[in-house]
Amino acid sequence: MRKWIPLAAVCLGAFMLLVDVSIVNVALPKMAADLNSSFTSLQWVVDIYALTLAALLMALGSLGDRVGHRRLYLTGLVVFAAASLACGLAPNAATLITARAVQGIGGAAMMTSTTALLASAYHGRDRGTAFGVWGAVNGAAAAVGPVLGGLLLSAAAFAELTYTSLWLQEALRLSPLSAGLAVSPMALSAFVVALVSGKALHKVTPQLPIGIGLLLIGGGTMMLAAVTASSGWTALLPGLLITGVGVGLSTPTLMSTALAAVPPARAGMASGALNTARQLGYALGIAVLGTIFQGHFHGSSLRASYASGLDLVYLTAGGTGIVAGLLVLALVRRHVASGAAAVHLPEPRSEEQAVQV
């Protein structure tokens, strides 16, 4: 059992990072009221964290390759914890946004180190198992975060959940706890699927779980567009469950494949590159979907206004996921991907050979 101690430590850090993010999503309406902040400020509370992460992930990933990922992880943990305390004590929106930016610095150091530590600690079938558990913990954190956020105030992982939380609380008048529970089915399904798929899909061509997972994410998100002025929270359930299956299917495979494609000495850089793309997508999604939401926020009542704004948000986000899935299935080379998934490629002996691979 000693070999799984690094996995437990890494998963604990990943859990804390994602719980913090999902707490913020559910807390947005309450923060807006307490801090007297605007809709634009709400977007920055979410976006500044993602942008800081995206800006620093590759640089810190490379730094971790040089100074050691364990040291970088612990430093990031201290910075993240201190910034989290500052967020909780923030007296105004400007202070909160600044503290979130500092959180992003600590989060970047932790995030780029977690997967690199797993890549160096586990190989072959154990690596598939480790990333499956890591993906499941990501799903669990996304589920616990909204619920914990609701308790403190009484995925996602996805930009549209920010606006879903606003609808649940502002239009349907659900409590923060109830709003957190309403979106938790997505995270719960992601948890179950990731736990199973990480081990079961160890030798499957990554093109398939990643591509199919993205298609499920896109399709499930588009199903959320069924929300109308008369809808209750249960209208979200089918789409959230399908989206969660897609997340659980694609996330562990995506990370393990990226790390298997490079030599161990470049694990931090590979992790940083992948997480940079994810955070940039999240930040861009918040900004673009926020603009779409505001532009179509109209109707005879508050519920109708939210339904009108959310419809195009879900269709845009879902369409993006479907296009991404089709591109993966069409463009990712099967024989290269298969070798990466099995983690049986010989390790390059030099940087020049690594570039050729």
Beta strands, then each sheet from edge to edge (+ up, - down):
end
